[in-house]
Every structure is written in C-alpha cells, then in structure tokens.
Amino acid sequence: MKAHIQHLRSLLGSQVLLLPVRKGTKRPTIPWGNLTIAAMSDPDHLAKLNRAANIGVALGRVSGGLCSIDVDEDDLVEPFLQKNPLLRDTTSTKGARGCNFWVRITGDYPRTHHLKQGGADIGEFRSNGSQTIIHGTHPSGCPYRFINGAAPIQITFDDLWFPSGKVINARRTERTERTERTERTERTERTER
C-alpha cells in the first residue's frame, strides 16, 4: 500500500472510507454511494486507491461520523477559528483557497448544508452522502496539503459555532466540494426525471 494511503488511514482512523478520485478533479473514479467500510478490506478497492492520483473521503455515518467543514476563502478562516478555537487542534487541509476542518462528530448532526454569512455562501458543513478531497491535485493545479496534520478531534455538532445558526440552507440534494454532486444524488435525480 502506498505511503500516503497508509498515512491517511493512520491519521483518520480505521473507520474511514477512502475513495479513488481522478487527477485534478473532485469526481471519484467509481460509484461509491453504496460502499461501506468493508471496501477498505477489499483488495480491488485498495488497488484502485493505490492507482488513484487524488483521494477523497466519504463523510458521515459510513466513516464513523467523520465530517468536514469547508471554509471557502482564506480571509474567513481565522475569524471562523476565533469562534471555534477547538478546530485549531484538528486535521485541517487546503486546496486552492480556504480550508477544510475535519472532525469526528459524536451524536446527531445534520446533512450536508451551505454555511451563509450576510446572505452569501461562505462554505459547507459536509456529512452523509458527501465526500471531500484530502490528497492529490486540485482542479486549479495546486496540490492539496495539510495545514494541521493532527488527528480529527471528537466533538458534538452543538459544540460548533456557525455564522447564522446550526443548519443553514440544508438542501435535499447533497453536493461535495461545492461543484461536484455526489454519485448518489446524480442517480436520484435521474430517477426523478
């Protein structure tokens, strides 16, 4: 197994479902909506991860409550940390701009939803049915990188502060990485047409 896959499994824990993703994209190379943590013991799945240029993480229940908070812009990260100082001690990663904070939520938490401030989207809380890229090349060409390589902290959703309340603009269709729909959502929309 490649070193970066071993590192991610060690950092994020044994309950995490990693996804192979095409280089320079946010789109997994496989249908993943029905995968379970058992895939991480499947030699075929592990071989796909080893060949993948980018690696995503399936979020929410499938990965033991691992969720990510995507803050879209660099200048919003520090104010968000000032309101959520516990996030200074958790895994954080960066693509082209902003930051993703990785947390293991205990107890209940909402589905993926936009974060808004003053009516503008400033990020997302990502959970069940979503995925976030943690390794590889961002579509802009820059590498994804760790800002803080600490393990994800355990926290309850109620311990987090968000600009306009807890669940903002929760939507029926879940998206990942702001631009990519989840494989499950695409399948659902095709059947609803």
BAMARTOR-69761 format. One record per atom (N, C-alpha, C): residue number from 1; chain; atom name; x, y, z. Coordinates in steps of 0.2 Angstrom, whole numbers, plus 2048, in hexadecimal, padded with zeros to 3 digits. Example, Ala and Ser with C-alpha at 12.3 -4.5 7.8 and 13.67 -1.06 7.14 Angstrom:
! BAMARTOR-69761
{rec 1 A N {842 7E4 827}}
{rec 1 A CA {83E 7EA 827}}
{rec 1 A C {842 7F0 827}}
{rec 2 A N {840 7F5 823}}
{rec 2 A CA {844 7FB 824}}
{rec 2 A C {840 800 827}}
//
This chain:
! BAMARTOR-69761
{rec 1 A N {804 7FA 800}}
{rec 1 A CA {800 800 800}}
{rec 1 A C {804 806 800}}
{rec 2 A N {803 80B 7FC}}
{rec 2 A CA {807 811 7FB}}
{rec 2 A C {807 815 802}}
{rec 3 A N {80C 819 803}}
{rec 3 A CA {80D 81C 80A}}
{rec 3 A C {808 821 80B}}
{rec 4 A N {805 825 806}}
{rec 4 A CA {800 82A 808}}
{rec 4 A C {7FA 827 80A}}
{rec 5 A N {7F8 821 807}}
{rec 5 A CA {7F2 81D 809}}
{rec 5 A C {7F3 81B 810}}
{rec 6 A N {7F9 818 812}}
{rec 6 A CA {7FA 816 819}}
{rec 6 A C {7FA 81C 81E}}
{rec 7 A N {7FC 821 81C}}
{rec 7 A CA {7FC 827 820}}
{rec 7 A C {7F5 829 821}}
{rec 8 A N {7F1 82A 81C}}
{rec 8 A CA {7EA 82C 81D}}
{rec 8 A C {7E6 827 821}}
{rec 9 A N {7E7 821 820}}
{rec 9 A CA {7E4 81C 825}}
{rec 9 A C {7E6 81C 82C}}
{rec 10 A N {7EC 81E 82D}}
{rec 10 A CA {7EF 81E 834}}
{rec 10 A C {7EC 825 837}}
{rec 11 A N {7EC 82A 833}}
{rec 11 A CA {7EA 831 836}}
{rec 11 A C {7E2 831 837}}
{rec 12 A N {7DE 82F 832}}
{rec 12 A CA {7D7 82F 832}}
{rec 12 A C {7D4 829 836}}
{rec 13 A N {7D7 824 837}}
{rec 13 A CA {7D5 81E 83B}}
{rec 13 A C {7D2 819 837}}
{rec 14 A N {7D1 813 83A}}
{rec 14 A CA {7CF 80D 836}}
{rec 14 A C {7C8 80D 833}}
{rec 15 A N {7C4 812 836}}
{rec 15 A CA {7BD 812 834}}
{rec 15 A C {7BC 816 82D}}
{rec 16 A N {7C1 819 82A}}
{rec 16 A CA {7C0 81D 825}}
{rec 16 A C {7C0 81A 81E}}
{rec 17 A N {7BC 81C 81A}}
{rec 17 A CA {7BB 819 813}}
{rec 17 A C {7BE 81E 80E}}
{rec 18 A N {7C4 81C 80B}}
{rec 18 A CA {7C7 820 806}}
{rec 18 A C {7C5 81E 7FF}}
{rec 19 A N {7C5 823 7FB}}
{rec 19 A CA {7C3 823 7F4}}
{rec 19 A C {7C8 825 7EF}}
{rec 20 A N {7C9 821 7E9}}
{rec 20 A CA {7CD 822 7E4}}
{rec 20 A C {7CA 828 7E0}}
{rec 21 A N {7CE 82D 7DE}}
{rec 21 A CA {7CB 833 7DB}}
{rec 21 A C {7D0 835 7D5}}
{rec 22 A N {7CD 837 7CF}}
{rec 22 A CA {7D1 838 7C9}}
{rec 22 A C {7D5 83E 7CB}}
{rec 23 A N {7DB 83E 7C8}}
{rec 23 A CA {7E0 844 7C9}}
{rec 23 A C {7DD 84A 7C7}}
{rec 24 A N {7DE 84F 7CB}}
{rec 24 A CA {7DC 856 7C9}}
{rec 24 A C {7D5 857 7C9}}
{rec 25 A N {7D1 852 7CC}}
{rec 25 A CA {7CA 853 7CD}}
{rec 25 A C {7C7 852 7D4}}
{rec 26 A N {7C1 852 7D5}}
{rec 26 A CA {7BE 850 7DB}}
{rec 26 A C {7B9 84B 7DA}}
{rec 27 A N {7BA 847 7D5}}
{rec 27 A CA {7B5 842 7D3}}
{rec 27 A C {7B8 83B 7D4}}
{rec 28 A N {7B5 837 7D8}}
{rec 28 A CA {7B8 830 7D9}}
{rec 28 A C {7B7 82C 7D3}}
{rec 29 A N {7BC 827 7D2}}
{rec 29 A CA {7BD 823 7CC}}
{rec 29 A C {7B8 81D 7CC}}
{rec 30 A N {7B4 81C 7D2}}
{rec 30 A CA {7B0 817 7D3}}
{rec 30 A C {7A9 819 7D6}}
{rec 31 A N {7A4 815 7D4}}
{rec 31 A CA {79D 817 7D8}}
{rec 31 A C {79F 815 7DF}}
{rec 32 A N {79D 81A 7E4}}
{rec 32 A CA {79F 818 7EB}}
{rec 32 A C {799 819 7F0}}
{rec 33 A N {793 81B 7ED}}
{rec 33 A CA {78D 81C 7F2}}
{rec 33 A C {78B 817 7F6}}
{rec 34 A N {78D 810 7F4}}
{rec 34 A CA {78B 80B 7F8}}
{rec 34 A C {791 807 7FB}}
{rec 35 A N {796 80A 7FB}}
{rec 35 A CA {79C 807 7FE}}
{rec 35 A C {79C 807 805}}
{rec 36 A N {79F 803 809}}
{rec 36 A CA {79F 803 810}}
{rec 36 A C {7A6 802 812}}
{rec 37 A N {7A8 803 818}}
{rec 37 A CA {7AE 802 81B}}
{rec 37 A C {7B2 7FC 819}}
{rec 38 A N {7AE 7F7 817}}
{rec 38 A CA {7B1 7F0 815}}
{rec 38 A C {7B5 7F1 80F}}
{rec 39 A N {7B4 7F6 80B}}
{rec 39 A CA {7B8 7F7 805}}
{rec 39 A C {7BF 7F8 807}}
{rec 40 A N {7C0 7FB 80D}}
{rec 40 A CA {7C7 7FC 80F}}
{rec 40 A C {7CB 7F5 810}}
{rec 41 A N {7C8 7F0 810}}
{rec 41 A CA {7CB 7E9 810}}
{rec 41 A C {7CB 7E5 80A}}
{rec 42 A N {7C8 7E8 805}}
{rec 42 A CA {7C7 7E5 7FE}}
{rec 42 A C {7CE 7E7 7FA}}
{rec 43 A N {7D1 7E1 7F8}}
{rec 43 A CA {7D8 7E3 7F4}}
{rec 43 A C {7D6 7E7 7EE}}
{rec 44 A N {7D1 7E6 7EA}}
{rec 44 A CA {7CF 7EA 7E4}}
{rec 44 A C {7CF 7F1 7E6}}
{rec 45 A N {7CB 7F3 7EB}}
{rec 45 A CA {7CA 7FA 7ED}}
{rec 45 A C {7D1 7FD 7EF}}
{rec 46 A N {7D5 7F9 7F3}}
{rec 46 A CA {7DB 7FB 7F5}}
{rec 46 A C {7E0 7FC 7EF}}
{rec 47 A N {7E0 7F8 7EA}}
{rec 47 A CA {7E4 7F9 7E4}}
{rec 47 A C {7E2 7FF 7E0}}
{rec 48 A N {7DB 801 7E0}}
{rec 48 A CA {7D9 807 7DD}}
{rec 48 A C {7DB 80D 7E0}}
{rec 49 A N {7DB 80D 7E7}}
{rec 49 A CA {7DE 812 7EB}}
{rec 49 A C {7E5 813 7EA}}
{rec 50 A N {7E9 80E 7E9}}
{rec 50 A CA {7F0 80E 7E8}}
{rec 50 A C {7F2 811 7E1}}
{rec 51 A N {7ED 810 7DC}}
{rec 51 A CA {7EE 813 7D5}}
{rec 51 A C {7EC 81A 7D5}}
{rec 52 A N {7E7 81C 7D9}}
{rec 52 A CA {7E4 823 7D9}}
{rec 52 A C {7E9 828 7DA}}
{rec 53 A N {7E8 82E 7D6}}
{rec 53 A CA {7EC 834 7D7}}
{rec 53 A C {7E9 838 7DD}}
{rec 54 A N {7E3 838 7DD}}
{rec 54 A CA {7E0 83C 7E3}}
{rec 54 A C {7DC 837 7E7}}
{rec 55 A N {7DB 839 7ED}}
{rec 55 A CA {7D8 835 7F2}}
{rec 55 A C {7D2 839 7F6}}
{rec 56 A N {7CC 836 7F6}}
{rec 56 A CA {7C7 83A 7F9}}
{rec 56 A C {7C5 836 7FF}}
{rec 57 A N {7C1 839 804}}
{rec 57 A CA {7BF 836 80A}}
{rec 57 A C {7B7 836 80A}}
{rec 58 A N {7B4 830 80A}}
{rec 58 A CA {7AD 830 80B}}
{rec 58 A C {7AB 832 812}}
{rec 59 A N {7A6 836 813}}
{rec 59 A CA {7A5 83A 819}}
{rec 59 A C {79F 837 81D}}
{rec 60 A N {79E 838 823}}
{rec 60 A CA {798 837 827}}
{rec 60 A C {799 830 82A}}
{rec 61 A N {793 82D 82A}}
{rec 61 A CA {792 826 82D}}
{rec 61 A C {797 821 82A}}
{rec 62 A N {798 821 824}}
{rec 62 A CA {79C 81B 821}}
{rec 62 A C {7A3 81C 823}}
{rec 63 A N {7A5 822 826}}
{rec 63 A CA {7AC 822 828}}
{rec 63 A C {7AC 824 830}}
{rec 64 A N {7A7 821 833}}
{rec 64 A CA {7A7 822 83B}}
{rec 64 A C {7A6 829 83D}}
{rec 65 A N {7A2 82D 839}}
{rec 65 A CA {7A1 833 83C}}
{rec 65 A C {7A6 839 83A}}
{rec 66 A N {7AB 837 835}}
{rec 66 A CA {7AF 83C 833}}
{rec 66 A C {7AC 840 82E}}
{rec 67 A N {7AC 847 830}}
{rec 67 A CA {7A9 84C 82C}}
{rec 67 A C {7AF 851 82A}}
{rec 68 A N {7AD 856 825}}
{rec 68 A CA {7B2 85B 824}}
{rec 68 A C {7AE 862 823}}
{rec 69 A N {7B1 867 826}}
{rec 69 A CA {7AF 86E 825}}
{rec 69 A C {7B3 871 820}}
{rec 70 A N {7B0 873 81B}}
{rec 70 A CA {7B4 877 815}}
{rec 70 A C {7B2 87E 816}}
{rec 71 A N {7B8 882 817}}
{rec 71 A CA {7B8 889 818}}
{rec 71 A C {7BB 88B 811}}
{rec 72 A N {7B7 88F 80D}}
{rec 72 A CA {7B8 890 806}}
{rec 72 A C {7BE 895 805}}
{rec 73 A N {7BF 89A 809}}
{rec 73 A CA {7C4 89F 807}}
{rec 73 A C {7C9 8A0 80D}}
{rec 74 A N {7D0 8A1 80B}}
{rec 74 A CA {7D5 8A2 810}}
{rec 74 A C {7D3 8A7 815}}
{rec 75 A N {7D0 8AD 813}}
{rec 75 A CA {7CF 8B2 818}}
{rec 75 A C {7CA 8B0 81D}}
{rec 76 A N {7C6 8AB 81C}}
{rec 76 A CA {7C1 8A9 821}}
{rec 76 A C {7C3 8A3 826}}
{rec 77 A N {7C9 8A1 824}}
{rec 77 A CA {7CB 89B 829}}
{rec 77 A C {7CD 89D 830}}
{rec 78 A N {7D1 8A3 831}}
{rec 78 A CA {7D2 8A5 837}}
{rec 78 A C {7CC 8A7 83B}}
{rec 79 A N {7C8 8AB 839}}
{rec 79 A CA {7C2 8AD 83C}}
{rec 79 A C {7BE 8A7 83E}}
{rec 80 A N {7BD 8A2 83A}}
{rec 80 A CA {7BA 89B 83C}}
{rec 80 A C {7BD 898 841}}
{rec 81 A N {7C4 898 841}}
{rec 81 A CA {7C8 895 847}}
{rec 81 A C {7C7 898 84D}}
{rec 82 A N {7C6 89F 84D}}
{rec 82 A CA {7C5 8A3 853}}
{rec 82 A C {7BF 8A1 857}}
{rec 83 A N {7BA 89F 853}}
{rec 83 A CA {7B3 89D 855}}
{rec 83 A C {7B3 895 857}}
{rec 84 A N {7B8 892 854}}
{rec 84 A CA {7B8 88A 855}}
{rec 84 A C {7C0 889 857}}
{rec 85 A N {7C2 88B 85D}}
{rec 85 A CA {7C9 88A 85E}}
{rec 85 A C {7CB 882 85F}}
{rec 86 A N {7C7 87E 860}}
{rec 86 A CA {7C8 877 860}}
{rec 86 A C {7CB 874 859}}
{rec 87 A N {7C9 877 854}}
{rec 87 A CA {7CB 875 84D}}
{rec 87 A C {7D2 876 84C}}
{rec 88 A N {7D5 87A 850}}
{rec 88 A CA {7DD 87B 84F}}
{rec 88 A C {7E0 875 850}}
{rec 89 A N {7DD 870 854}}
{rec 89 A CA {7E0 86A 856}}
{rec 89 A C {7DE 864 852}}
{rec 90 A N {7DB 865 84C}}
{rec 90 A CA {7D8 85F 848}}
{rec 90 A C {7DC 85F 841}}
{rec 91 A N {7DB 85A 83E}}
{rec 91 A CA {7DD 85A 837}}
{rec 91 A C {7DA 85F 833}}
{rec 92 A N {7DF 863 82F}}
{rec 92 A CA {7DD 868 82B}}
{rec 92 A C {7E1 867 824}}
{rec 93 A N {7DD 868 81F}}
{rec 93 A CA {7E0 868 818}}
{rec 93 A C {7DE 86D 814}}
{rec 94 A N {7E2 86E 80E}}
{rec 94 A CA {7E1 874 80A}}
{rec 94 A C {7E2 872 803}}
{rec 95 A N {7DE 874 7FE}}
{rec 95 A CA {7DE 874 7F7}}
{rec 95 A C {7E1 87A 7F4}}
{rec 96 A N {7DD 87D 7F0}}
{rec 96 A CA {7DF 884 7ED}}
{rec 96 A C {7DE 88A 7F2}}
{rec 97 A N {7D9 889 7F6}}
{rec 97 A CA {7D7 88F 7FB}}
{rec 97 A C {7D3 88C 800}}
{rec 98 A N {7D3 890 806}}
{rec 98 A CA {7CF 88E 80B}}
{rec 98 A C {7D2 889 80F}}
{rec 99 A N {7CE 884 812}}
{rec 99 A CA {7D0 87F 816}}
{rec 99 A C {7CA 87A 818}}
{rec 100 A N {7CC 874 819}}
{rec 100 A CA {7C7 86F 81B}}
{rec 100 A C {7CA 86C 822}}
{rec 101 A N {7C5 86D 827}}
{rec 101 A CA {7C6 86A 82D}}
{rec 101 A C {7C3 863 82E}}
{rec 102 A N {7C6 85E 830}}
{rec 102 A CA {7C4 858 831}}
{rec 102 A C {7C2 856 838}}
{rec 103 A N {7BC 854 839}}
{rec 103 A CA {7BA 852 840}}
{rec 103 A C {7B6 84C 840}}
{rec 104 A N {7B7 848 846}}
{rec 104 A CA {7B3 842 847}}
{rec 104 A C {7AD 844 84B}}
{rec 105 A N {7A7 845 849}}
{rec 105 A CA {7A1 847 84C}}
{rec 105 A C {79E 841 850}}
{rec 106 A N {79D 842 857}}
{rec 106 A CA {79A 83D 85B}}
{rec 106 A C {792 840 85C}}
{rec 107 A N {78E 83B 85C}}
{rec 107 A CA {787 83D 85C}}
{rec 107 A C {784 83F 856}}
{rec 108 A N {77E 842 856}}
{rec 108 A CA {77B 844 850}}
{rec 108 A C {77E 84A 84C}}
{rec 109 A N {77E 84A 846}}
{rec 109 A CA {780 850 842}}
{rec 109 A C {77C 850 83B}}
{rec 110 A N {77B 856 838}}
{rec 110 A CA {777 857 833}}
{rec 110 A C {77A 855 82C}}
{rec 111 A N {776 854 827}}
{rec 111 A CA {779 853 820}}
{rec 111 A C {77D 858 81E}}
{rec 112 A N {781 857 818}}
{rec 112 A CA {785 85C 815}}
{rec 112 A C {781 863 814}}
{rec 113 A N {783 868 816}}
{rec 113 A CA {780 86F 814}}
{rec 113 A C {785 874 813}}
{rec 114 A N {783 87A 810}}
{rec 114 A CA {787 880 80F}}
{rec 114 A C {787 883 815}}
{rec 115 A N {78D 887 816}}
{rec 115 A CA {78E 88C 81C}}
{rec 115 A C {78D 893 818}}
{rec 116 A N {789 897 81C}}
{rec 116 A CA {788 89E 819}}
{rec 116 A C {78A 8A3 81E}}
{rec 117 A N {78C 8A9 81B}}
{rec 117 A CA {78D 8AE 81F}}
{rec 117 A C {78B 8B4 81B}}
{rec 118 A N {786 8B8 81E}}
{rec 118 A CA {784 8BE 81A}}
{rec 118 A C {781 8BC 814}}
{rec 119 A N {77E 8B7 813}}
{rec 119 A CA {77A 8B4 80D}}
{rec 119 A C {77F 8B1 808}}
{rec 120 A N {785 8B1 809}}
{rec 120 A CA {78A 8AE 805}}
{rec 120 A C {78D 8A7 807}}
{rec 121 A N {78E 8A3 802}}
{rec 121 A CA {791 89C 804}}
{rec 121 A C {798 89D 806}}
{rec 122 A N {79A 89B 80C}}
{rec 122 A CA {7A1 89B 80E}}
{rec 122 A C {7A4 894 80F}}
{rec 123 A N {7A0 88F 80E}}
{rec 123 A CA {7A3 888 80E}}
{rec 123 A C {79D 883 80F}}
{rec 124 A N {79F 87D 812}}
{rec 124 A CA {79A 878 813}}
{rec 124 A C {79C 874 819}}
{rec 125 A N {797 871 81C}}
{rec 125 A CA {798 86C 821}}
{rec 125 A C {797 865 81D}}
{rec 126 A N {79B 861 81C}}
{rec 126 A CA {79A 85B 818}}
{rec 126 A C {79A 854 81C}}
{rec 127 A N {795 850 81B}}
{rec 127 A CA {794 84A 81F}}
{rec 127 A C {791 845 81A}}
{rec 128 A N {78C 841 81C}}
{rec 128 A CA {789 83B 819}}
{rec 128 A C {788 83D 811}}
{rec 129 A N {78B 838 80D}}
{rec 129 A CA {78A 839 806}}
{rec 129 A C {78F 83D 802}}
{rec 130 A N {793 841 806}}
{rec 130 A CA {798 845 803}}
{rec 130 A C {79F 842 804}}
{rec 131 A N {7A4 845 800}}
{rec 131 A CA {7AB 843 801}}
{rec 131 A C {7AF 84A 800}}
{rec 132 A N {7B5 849 803}}
{rec 132 A CA {7BA 84F 802}}
{rec 132 A C {7C0 84C 800}}
{rec 133 A N {7C4 850 7FC}}
{rec 133 A CA {7CA 84E 7F9}}
{rec 133 A C {7CF 84F 7FF}}
{rec 134 A N {7D4 84B 800}}
{rec 134 A CA {7D9 84C 805}}
{rec 134 A C {7E0 84B 802}}
{rec 135 A N {7E1 848 7FD}}
{rec 135 A CA {7E7 847 7FA}}
{rec 135 A C {7E7 847 7F2}}
{rec 136 A N {7EC 84A 7EF}}
{rec 136 A CA {7ED 84B 7E8}}
{rec 136 A C {7EE 852 7E5}}
{rec 137 A N {7EB 853 7DF}}
{rec 137 A CA {7EB 859 7DC}}
{rec 137 A C {7E5 85C 7DB}}
{rec 138 A N {7E4 862 7DD}}
{rec 138 A CA {7DE 866 7DD}}
{rec 138 A C {7DD 868 7D5}}
{rec 139 A N {7D6 869 7D3}}
{rec 139 A CA {7D5 86B 7CC}}
{rec 139 A C {7D9 871 7CA}}
{rec 140 A N {7DB 875 7CF}}
{rec 140 A CA {7DF 87B 7CD}}
{rec 140 A C {7E6 87A 7CB}}
{rec 141 A N {7E8 874 7CD}}
{rec 141 A CA {7EF 871 7CC}}
{rec 141 A C {7F4 871 7D2}}
{rec 142 A N {7F1 874 7D7}}
{rec 142 A CA {7F5 874 7DE}}
{rec 142 A C {7F4 86E 7E1}}
{rec 143 A N {7F9 86B 7E5}}
{rec 143 A CA {7F8 865 7E9}}
{rec 143 A C {7F3 867 7EF}}
{rec 144 A N {7EF 862 7F1}}
{rec 144 A CA {7EC 862 7F8}}
{rec 144 A C {7F2 861 7FD}}
{rec 145 A N {7F1 864 803}}
{rec 145 A CA {7F6 864 808}}
{rec 145 A C {7F3 864 80F}}
{rec 146 A N {7F7 861 813}}
{rec 146 A CA {7F5 862 81A}}
{rec 146 A C {7F7 868 81D}}
{rec 147 A N {7F3 86C 821}}
{rec 147 A CA {7F5 872 825}}
{rec 147 A C {7F6 86F 82C}}
{rec 148 A N {7F2 86B 82E}}
{rec 148 A CA {7F3 868 835}}
{rec 148 A C {7F2 860 834}}
{rec 149 A N {7F8 85C 835}}
{rec 149 A CA {7F8 855 834}}
{rec 149 A C {7F6 851 83A}}
{rec 150 A N {7F2 855 83F}}
{rec 150 A CA {7F0 851 845}}
{rec 150 A C {7EA 84D 843}}
{rec 151 A N {7E8 848 848}}
{rec 151 A CA {7E2 844 846}}
{rec 151 A C {7DC 848 847}}
{rec 152 A N {7D7 846 844}}
{rec 152 A CA {7D0 84A 845}}
{rec 152 A C {7CE 849 84D}}
{rec 153 A N {7CC 84F 84F}}
{rec 153 A CA {7C9 84F 856}}
{rec 153 A C {7C2 84C 856}}
{rec 154 A N {7C0 84A 85C}}
{rec 154 A CA {7B9 848 85D}}
{rec 154 A C {7B6 84D 860}}
{rec 155 A N {7B0 84F 85D}}
{rec 155 A CA {7AC 855 85F}}
{rec 155 A C {7A4 853 85E}}
{rec 156 A N {7A0 857 861}}
{rec 156 A CA {799 856 860}}
{rec 156 A C {797 85C 85B}}
{rec 157 A N {792 85B 857}}
{rec 157 A CA {790 861 852}}
{rec 157 A C {78F 867 856}}
{rec 158 A N {78B 866 85C}}
{rec 158 A CA {789 86C 860}}
{rec 158 A C {78F 870 863}}
{rec 159 A N {795 86D 863}}
{rec 159 A CA {79B 870 865}}
{rec 159 A C {79E 875 860}}
{rec 160 A N {79C 875 85A}}
{rec 160 A CA {79E 879 854}}
{rec 160 A C {79A 87F 853}}
{rec 161 A N {79D 884 852}}
{rec 161 A CA {79A 88B 850}}
{rec 161 A C {79A 88C 849}}
{rec 162 A N {794 88E 846}}
{rec 162 A CA {794 890 83F}}
{rec 162 A C {791 897 83E}}
{rec 163 A N {792 89A 839}}
{rec 163 A CA {790 8A2 839}}
{rec 163 A C {789 8A3 83A}}
{rec 164 A N {784 89F 837}}
{rec 164 A CA {77D 8A1 838}}
{rec 164 A C {779 89B 83B}}
{rec 165 A N {77C 898 83F}}
{rec 165 A CA {778 892 843}}
{rec 165 A C {77B 88B 840}}
{rec 166 A N {778 886 843}}
{rec 166 A CA {77B 87F 842}}
{rec 166 A C {779 87D 83B}}
{rec 167 A N {773 87D 838}}
{rec 167 A CA {772 87A 832}}
{rec 167 A C {770 87F 82D}}
{rec 168 A N {774 881 828}}
{rec 168 A CA {772 887 824}}
{rec 168 A C {771 884 81D}}
{rec 169 A N {76B 885 81A}}
{rec 169 A CA {76A 883 813}}
{rec 169 A C {76B 87C 812}}
{rec 170 A N {769 878 817}}
{rec 170 A CA {76A 870 816}}
{rec 170 A C {766 86F 80F}}
{rec 171 A N {769 86B 80B}}
{rec 171 A CA {766 869 805}}
{rec 171 A C {765 862 804}}
{rec 172 A N {760 860 800}}
{rec 172 A CA {75E 859 7FE}}
{rec 172 A C {764 856 7FA}}
{rec 173 A N {766 85A 7F5}}
{rec 173 A CA {76C 857 7F1}}
{rec 173 A C {772 859 7F5}}
{rec 174 A N {777 854 7F6}}
{rec 174 A CA {77D 855 7F9}}
{rec 174 A C {782 856 7F4}}
{rec 175 A N {787 85A 7F5}}
{rec 175 A CA {78C 85B 7F0}}
{rec 175 A C {793 85A 7F4}}
{rec 176 A N {798 85A 7F1}}
{rec 176 A CA {79F 859 7F4}}
{rec 176 A C {7A3 85E 7F0}}
{rec 177 A N {7A8 860 7F4}}
{rec 177 A CA {7AD 865 7F1}}
{rec 177 A C {7AA 86B 7ED}}
{rec 178 A N {7A4 86D 7EF}}
{rec 178 A CA {7A1 873 7ED}}
{rec 178 A C {79E 872 7E5}}
{rec 179 A N {7A2 86E 7E1}}
{rec 179 A CA {7A0 86D 7DA}}
{rec 179 A C {79E 866 7D8}}
{rec 180 A N {7A0 862 7DC}}
{rec 180 A CA {79F 85B 7DA}}
{rec 180 A C {799 858 7DE}}
{rec 181 A N {794 855 7DA}}
{rec 181 A CA {78F 851 7DD}}
{rec 181 A C {791 84A 7DF}}
{rec 182 A N {78E 848 7E5}}
{rec 182 A CA {790 841 7E7}}
{rec 182 A C {78D 83C 7E2}}
{rec 183 A N {790 836 7E1}}
{rec 183 A CA {78E 831 7DD}}
{rec 183 A C {787 82F 7DE}}
{rec 184 A N {785 82F 7E5}}
{rec 184 A CA {77E 82D 7E7}}
{rec 184 A C {779 832 7E4}}
{rec 185 A N {77B 839 7E5}}
{rec 185 A CA {776 83E 7E3}}
{rec 185 A C {775 83E 7DB}}
{rec 186 A N {77A 83D 7D8}}
{rec 186 A CA {779 83C 7D0}}
{rec 186 A C {775 837 7CE}}
{rec 187 A N {775 831 7D2}}
{rec 187 A CA {771 82B 7D0}}
{rec 187 A C {76A 82D 7D2}}
{rec 188 A N {769 830 7D8}}
{rec 188 A CA {762 832 7DA}}
{rec 188 A C {75F 837 7D5}}
{rec 189 A N {763 83C 7D3}}
{rec 189 A CA {760 841 7CE}}
{rec 189 A C {75E 83E 7C8}}
{rec 190 A N {762 839 7C5}}
{rec 190 A CA {760 835 7BF}}
{rec 190 A C {759 832 7C0}}
{rec 191 A N {758 82E 7C6}}
{rec 191 A CA {752 82B 7C7}}
{rec 191 A C {74C 82F 7C8}}
{rec 192 A N {74D 835 7CA}}
{rec 192 A CA {748 83A 7CB}}
{rec 192 A C {745 83D 7C5}}
{rec 193 A N {749 83D 7C0}}
{rec 193 A CA {747 840 7B9}}
{rec 193 A C {742 83D 7B6}}
//
